[in-house]
Amino acid sequence: MLVSGPPTVSRVRAALDAGARGYLFPRPAGLPAPTSDDVPDEPGPRWPHGVAPVVPVETADGIGSHLSAREVQIVQLVADGRNNSEIGRVLGVSPLTVKSHLSRISGRLRVTDRAQIVLLALRARVIR
């Protein structure tokens, strides 16, 4: 499936609801480049071409942004009530790495705390 135009939350959600398995778009100016944590070591069934998917999320002020697959994992664990040490143990990273991810997520979504991150992810239906 090929989708053109700006990657709005509603456009990406519609494409995924219609059966698309992903949605690729260029990284907007000003967003940080993906880190090695965002791409799996080896391609698997979820990443057939070795590219980690990004998930659209609307920021607190209504601007479109995205979360990587790893960031979605972290936000889901936050929503499940886990602290940084527990998340680090589950994902095999240090609590400081988790803190760094959460800081980057909150900056990108323009929020100030974990609850706001979870709220925006729930609204975008990227976590349960």
C-alpha positions as CSV (number, residue, x, y, z in Angstrom):
1,M,0.0,0.0,0.0
2,L,1.3,3.4,-0.9
3,V,0.1,6.5,1.0
4,S,1.2,9.9,0.0
5,G,0.8,13.2,1.8
6,P,1.7,14.4,5.2
7,P,1.6,11.7,7.9
8,T,-1.2,12.9,10.1
9,V,-2.5,10.8,12.9
10,S,-5.8,10.3,11.2
11,R,-4.3,9.4,7.8
12,V,-1.9,6.8,9.3
13,R,-4.6,5.3,11.6
14,A,-6.9,5.0,8.5
15,A,-4.1,3.3,6.5
16,L,-3.4,0.8,9.4
17,D,-7.1,0.2,9.9
18,A,-7.4,-0.6,6.2
19,G,-4.8,-3.3,6.5
20,A,-1.5,-1.6,5.9
21,R,1.3,-3.2,7.9
22,G,3.3,0.0,8.3
23,Y,3.6,3.6,7.3
24,L,6.9,5.2,6.3
25,F,7.5,8.9,6.1
26,P,10.5,11.2,6.3
27,R,11.6,12.4,9.7
28,P,10.4,15.9,10.2
29,A,13.0,18.6,10.6
30,G,14.0,19.1,14.3
31,L,13.2,15.5,15.4
32,P,16.2,13.6,16.8
33,A,17.6,10.8,14.6
34,P,16.7,7.2,15.6
35,T,19.1,5.5,17.9
36,S,20.5,2.0,17.8
37,D,17.8,1.0,20.4
38,D,15.1,1.9,17.9
39,V,16.2,-0.8,15.3
40,P,16.3,-4.5,16.2
41,D,19.7,-6.3,15.9
42,E,18.3,-8.7,13.3
43,P,15.2,-8.3,11.1
44,G,12.3,-10.4,12.3
45,P,8.7,-10.9,11.3
46,R,7.7,-7.5,12.6
47,W,10.6,-5.8,10.7
48,P,10.9,-7.7,7.4
49,H,13.3,-5.2,5.9
50,G,15.2,-4.4,9.1
51,V,13.4,-1.0,9.6
52,A,11.7,-0.4,12.9
53,P,8.2,1.0,12.5
54,V,7.2,4.3,13.8
55,V,3.8,4.9,15.4
56,P,2.1,8.3,15.0
57,V,1.1,10.1,18.2
58,E,-0.4,13.6,18.5
59,T,1.5,15.9,20.8
60,A,-0.1,17.7,23.7
61,D,-0.5,20.8,21.5
62,G,-2.0,18.9,18.5
63,I,1.1,18.5,16.4
64,G,1.9,15.1,14.9
65,S,4.9,13.2,16.2
66,H,5.9,9.6,16.4
67,L,7.2,6.9,18.7
68,S,9.5,4.1,17.8
69,A,8.7,0.4,18.5
70,R,11.1,0.5,21.5
71,E,9.5,3.7,22.8
72,V,6.1,2.1,22.6
73,Q,7.4,-0.8,24.6
74,I,8.6,1.6,27.3
75,V,5.4,3.6,27.4
76,Q,3.4,0.4,27.7
77,L,5.5,-0.7,30.7
78,V,5.1,2.7,32.2
79,A,1.3,2.4,31.7
80,D,1.5,-1.0,33.5
81,G,2.9,0.8,36.5
82,R,6.6,-0.2,36.3
83,N,9.4,2.0,37.4
84,N,12.6,2.6,35.4
85,S,14.6,-0.2,37.1
86,E,11.8,-2.7,36.4
87,I,11.5,-1.5,32.8
88,G,15.3,-1.8,32.4
89,R,15.3,-5.4,33.7
90,V,12.4,-6.4,31.3
91,L,14.1,-4.8,28.3
92,G,17.7,-5.6,29.2
93,V,18.9,-2.0,29.5
94,S,20.0,0.2,32.3
95,P,17.5,2.4,34.2
96,L,19.4,5.4,32.9
97,T,18.7,4.3,29.3
98,V,15.0,4.0,30.2
99,K,15.2,7.5,31.7
100,S,16.8,8.8,28.6
101,H,14.1,7.3,26.4
102,L,11.4,8.8,28.6
103,S,13.1,12.2,28.4
104,R,13.3,12.0,24.7
105,I,9.6,10.9,24.4
106,S,8.4,13.7,26.7
107,G,10.3,16.3,24.7
108,R,9.0,15.0,21.4
109,L,5.4,14.9,22.7
110,R,5.8,18.2,24.5
111,V,4.7,17.0,27.9
112,T,6.3,17.1,31.4
113,D,5.5,13.8,33.1
114,R,4.9,10.0,32.7
115,A,1.1,10.3,33.1
116,Q,0.9,12.7,30.2
117,I,3.0,10.4,28.0
118,V,0.7,7.5,28.8
119,L,-2.4,9.6,28.2
120,L,-1.3,10.7,24.7
121,A,-0.3,7.1,23.8
122,L,-3.7,5.8,25.0
123,R,-5.5,8.5,22.9
124,A,-3.5,7.4,19.8
125,R,-4.3,3.8,20.6
126,V,-0.7,2.7,20.5
127,I,-0.8,1.0,23.9
128,R,-3.6,-0.8,25.7
